[in-house]
Amino acid sequence: MGSNPIAGLFISSKKGGENKMKHKWIEHIVQAWDAFMEEMFSFVPEESKKHIKNARKEILLALKSVIEKRIEELEKGKKEIKKVKVEKS
C-alpha cells in the first residue's frame, strides 16, 4: 500500500526522533481507506489507473497554481484606498 500522505498530517515528532500517531483511531481510518480504495480499483484496468493518476496530478497542479496566485496577491499587499469627497450638486 505504501505511505499515506493523510496519515502524515497527524504524526508528531517526539524526543529521540521517534514518530508516533497522536490518535490511534486516525491510523485505523487511514488503513481502512487504503484497503477500500485498493479493493475498489482492483477491477480497474491498468491503462485506466494511469489516466486516473494523471488526472489527480493535473488537479493538484491546478490547485497549486491557484494557491501560488493567491500567495502572490497577498505578497503585493493591500492597495491603498484613497477617499474622495464628492460634492452634491
N, C-alpha and C positions, 0 to 999 in steps of 0.2 A: 504494500500500500504506500509506503513512503511517509515522509513527514507532512503533516497537515499544517498549512500556514495559519489556520484559525487557532489551533492549539498554541501556537507561538505567542498569541496575544495575551495568554493567561499564564505564562511562565514567568516566574520571578527568580532573580539571582539571590543566592544565599552566600554566606562567607564560605570560602574554600572553593568557589566556582561551581558549586552544586546547583542544578536546576531542579525544581520540584513544582508540581502543579499546586496552585493555591487551592483550587477546588476540584476534588476528585470527580465530581459529577460532570464537570465540563469535559474531562478526558473521556468519560464514557459516552457522552453525546457525540463527541468528535469521532470516536471509533464506530459508533452506530451509524453516523452519517457516511463515513467512508465505506462501511460494509454495504449500506443501502445503495450508494452510488455505484459501487463495484458490481453489485447484483443487477442493477438497472441497465448498466451498459454492457453486461456480459453478452447480450444478444445483438448488440450494435456492430455492424461490420467495421473492420479496421479503417477502411477508407473514410467512413462516416466519422469515426473517432478523430481522425486527422482534421477533418473540416470543423468539427466542434472545438477542438483545441485551438485552431487558428482563429475561429470566431471569438472565443474567450479572450485570446490575445488582443484582437482588434478592439474589443470592448474596453479592455484595460488600458490600451493605448489612447482611446478616445477620452476616457476618464482622466488619464494622466494629462492630456492636453488641456482639458477644462480646468484642472487643478492648477497647472502651471500658468494659465492665463489669469486665473483669479489671484494667484500669488503676485504676478506681475502688476496687476491693478492695485493690490494692496501696497506694494513697494513704492509705487508712484506717489502715494499719499493722497490725501483728500484735496480736491480742487478748492481753491479759495473762493468763497462766495462773497460777492460784493453786493451790499444793499443799495438799492437805488430808490430815491424818494420820487414818487410820482405825484405831480400836482393835478388836482381835479380842475376841469375847465368849466 
